[in-house]
Amino acid sequence: MKILVYTDSDELQPWLDAIRLHLPQAQACGWTPGMAQADYALVWKPPQQLFDEQGAGLKAIFNMGAGVDALFARQLPPGVPVLRLEDAGMAVQMAEYVCHAVIDHFRDLAPYRAQQSAGVWAQQPLRLRSDFPVGVMGLGVLGERVAQAVAQFAFPVHGWSRSPKQIAGVQCFAGSAQLPDFLRATRILVNLLPLTAQTENIIDAGLLAQLQPGAYVINVARGAHLVDADLLAALDSGQVAGATLDVFRTEPLPAEHPFWQQPQIRITPHSSARTLPEETLQQILHKLQAFAAGEKPGGMVYADRGY
């Protein structure tokens, strides 16, 4: 079994060491142009040349992350299965991040931080959780974990996905026909959708207008889901009260971008959920072993869906 590995970072050697440790019968090597045909490819943001050379000779492609939009930007060999990470320690991180953002907004904690700097002692008015229903767009492994975590704090929680889902404690909506009902029921919107041709620019003026007045937006999926100018306009009009953004169209976020100067927006540098190396390695190795044994592991990606 020959396994090629490509990552756009400088962390190639730990992957090779782990494969050689757990799969001593395999030959693992970093991809170089013109290398001999491999059986499997483990990749993160690979160049097109890799697929042009390896082509349909690959038995499977393993994406070293949960998001596959960068992979599908390449011309992949037809008929070769693609598998992605399903969690690798990211789900609990994402749940932590989103719950923190939801609670920070609901409890109106920002004024307290300002008051501390000014030496002011004053309580903010009480709020009711029932007035702050949370809607999670995207109910995959990460979205389901986030929705369940938020529900533990007794918020009304709704979920929306492409296909019907059933999640305890979450009212689920599905398909384009039910999207308007989902949006009307949502005051705090959490985006965890995969980025596809159908979901790019989905958070636009039309969608924001359908949320409950004074809405709050939490984007932890991809920057291209959000139309930046439409969010700024919705903040100016008061339709949106604020946002927590972890992902952006251009990363790092350019210094001249107006988000930096908007006090109603909280910015973090794509850090809501980071892949944990050991968990990532173990999950991919288990998938590879299962696939080599003729089994069908989880995390299969379907090109017609884009996720």
Secondary structure, DSSP 8 states (H G I E B T S, - for coil): -EEEEEESSS-HHHHHHHHHHH-TTSEEEE--TT----SEEEEES--HHHHHHHGGG-SEEEESSS--HHHHTS---TT--EE--S-TTHHHHHHHHHHHHHHHHHTT-HHHHHHHHHT---------GGGS-EEEE--SHHHHHHHHHHHTTT--EEEEESS---BTTBEEEEHHHHHHHHHHT-SEEEE-----TTTTT-BSHHHHHHS-TTEEEEE-S-GGGB-HHHHHHHHHHTSEEEEEE---SSSS--TT-GGGG-TTEEE--S-SS---HHHHHHHHHHHHHHHHTT---S-EE-TTTT-
